[in-house]
Amino acid sequence: MYQTTVGAVMTRDVIAVGPDADFKTIVELLLSHDIGALPVVSEDGLLLGVVSENDLVLKHEQLAEADGQPPSLARRRARQRWQRSWATRALDLMITPVYSLDVRDSLGAAAREFGRTGVRRLYVLEDGGLAGVITRGDLLKAFVRDDEHIRGEIRNEVFGRALAMDDGAVDVRVDRGVVTMSGKVERRSDGELAQRLAEHVLGVVHVHNLLDYRIDEAPGLAPR
């Protein structure tokens, strides 16, 4: 509820191909759906690899070569590229392994994976099968949410459900995703928990925690 997951923002209707899909079919799908890559999946939905526009451009690159001969065996990577340039089906064109996430991973985990890999999209798995795809743009869309919806979720879920507090005990204000919480909670730890939970509400950019408290659980401190 509080950790927004990849599954909440991903695209579920993923255009995919099987391992025996031919070159022309792959190109037609990329062009007709205006996408840059296609996942390759088995009959039971397992993600096998991915074919991108870059992989298909190898065909033109190879056709531009004068002799069309394979590179020297010593140039292993170049030879692999040459072999893939003459491939005609997805199984031979695809790249493996594929960068992926689990449907239950947080958006924070997705952001870290995008930063680590530098890719434009990450495929999302559920119980081992392909469940969706998430792009860098999907992460940004998570922050475009109405302030009132954010405020309502924090009041209902954070203070109402998690902390079981009366509706009028605290004040929650949201301005373009920036949350300000004021009022008084029972314990200092309640205020700290409220901040952590509010920070994970979808659309929250930052939290200003101005909450006061009656009891500080630190030893030797009197109630306020």
N, C-alpha and C positions, 0 to 999 in steps of 0.2 A: 504493500500500500504506500509506504513512504519512499522506498527506493524505487524510483521509476525504472522499469526494465526495458530492455531492448524490444521485447515483444509488444510493448505498448505503442511504439512509434514505427516499427518496421513495416515494410510493404509485404503483404502476405501472398499476393498474386504474382509469383515470380515466373517469368518466361524461361523455360529450361529446355534442354534437348537431351536425348539419349546418346549413348556412346557410339551408335552407328549412324547418327545424323550426318548427312553429307555436307560438303563445303558450301554448295550453293544454298542449301536450306538455312545454314547458319548465317550466311551473309544476308539473305532475305529477311530473316527474323530480326537481326540487328538493325537493319534499315527501316523496316516497317514499324518497329516499336521504338525507334530512336534511342537505343541503349548501346552501351559500349562494351558489354560482355554478356556471355551466357553461361550459366552453370551447366555442368554435365552431370546427369543423375542416372542411377541404375533403375531397374524396373521397380524395385522396392523403395525408391526414394532416397537412397544414400547418395551423398555428394561425392562425386568422383574427381572432379576437376573443374576448370573454367577455361573458356575460350574467349579471348578479347579481340578487339579490332587490331591491336598490335600484332597478335599472332597471325592474323589473316593477311596483314600487310607484307609479311615475309614472302608470300607468294609473288607479289609484284617485285619485291627486292631480288628474289632469285631469278625471275624472268629477265631482269635487267643485266644479269651477269652474262658475259660474252660466251663462255664455254659451257656453262651449266654443269661443270664437274664438281664433285664433292671436295671440300677442303681436305687438307692433310689430316691424317689420323692424329697427329700431334696437337692439332688445334681442336681439342675435344668440344669445347662450347660452340665453336663455329660449325663443326660438323653436325652437332645436334640441331642447331638452327637450320642448317641445310636440309636435314632429314624432315624436320617439321614443315619446312616450306613446301615440300612435295606431298604432304599428307592430304588425304581427301575425306577423312571422317573425324568426328569430334574426339574419339578416343585417342587418336594420334596427334591431333592438333592441340589438345588441352594441356594446361599447366597444372602441376601438382607440387606440393600440397596447396590447398586453398585456405586463405586466412578466413577464420570463422569465429562466431560467438555462439553462446548458448542463449536460448530465448529468455532465460531467467537472469542473465547478466545485466548489471546496471548500466545506465547511460555513461557513468563515469568510467566503467571498464571499457565501454565502446570507444570513448574519447581517447583513452590511453592506447588502445589497440590501433586506432587510426594514426595516432602520433608515432607509434613504434614502427608501423609497416609502411606508412606513406601512401596506402592504397585509397581509391575513391569510394569503394564499397566493400562491405563485409557481409558474407552470407551467414544466416542465422539457422542454427540447428535445434531441433527438439527431438529428444529421444533418438539421436543419431541421424534423423532424416532432415531434409531441407524444409524449413518452415517459412523462410522469408529472406529479405535482404534489407540492409540499412545503409544509408549513404551519409556523407558528412552533412548534407543539407537537412536530413531528418533530425540530426542532433540540434541544429539551429531552430528548427520548427518547434521543438519542445519548449522553447522559451517564449514563443508567440502565443500567449494564453491570456484571456481576460482577467484583469485584476480582481474582479468580484468573485470569479470562480476560485482563484487562488485563495482569497480571503475566506470564502466559505469552507473550503477544504481544511484549511488550518484550524478554523474555529471548531468545525464538527469533528474532524478526525484527530487532530493533535490535542486540543484542549478538552473537547467533549468526550471522545472515546478513550484515548490513551491516558489522559490525566484525570478524567472523570470530574471536571470542574464545572461550576455553574456558568451559564452563558455570559453573565455580566461581570465576572470576576476580572477579566482582562480585556484589553482593547487591541485589536489587530487591524493595522492599516497596510495597504499595499499600493504602491505607486510605481507603475511600469516594472513590475516584478520585484521591486525592493520592498521587503517586509519590515515593519516596525511593530514590535510587541511591547506593550506596557501594561502596568497593573501589578497585582501581587499574587504570588503563588505560595503554597504552603512551605515548600523546602527549596533550598538553593539548587539541589539536584533536579527538581521538577523544572526549573527554569532552563537548566542546561539541557535536559532531555527535550523540552519543547523546541529549543533552538535546533538541535540535531535533527529532529523530525521535520521541522518546518523547512530546513535546508534541502530536504529530499523531496519536497512536494513539487510536482511538475510545473515548470514555469517560474520557479523562484530563482532570482538572480543573486540576491544577497539578503541577509537577515540582520537587522539591528535589534539586539536583545536588551530592552530597557526594563525587564521584569525585576521587581523587588521580591523579597521572600521573607517569611516569618521566622523560619528555622534554618540555621546554617549547621549542617551535620558535622562540620569540623570540630574536633574535641576542644572543649574549653570556651566555646563561643555561645553567648546568650542569645535568645530569640530577639528579633528586631521588631 
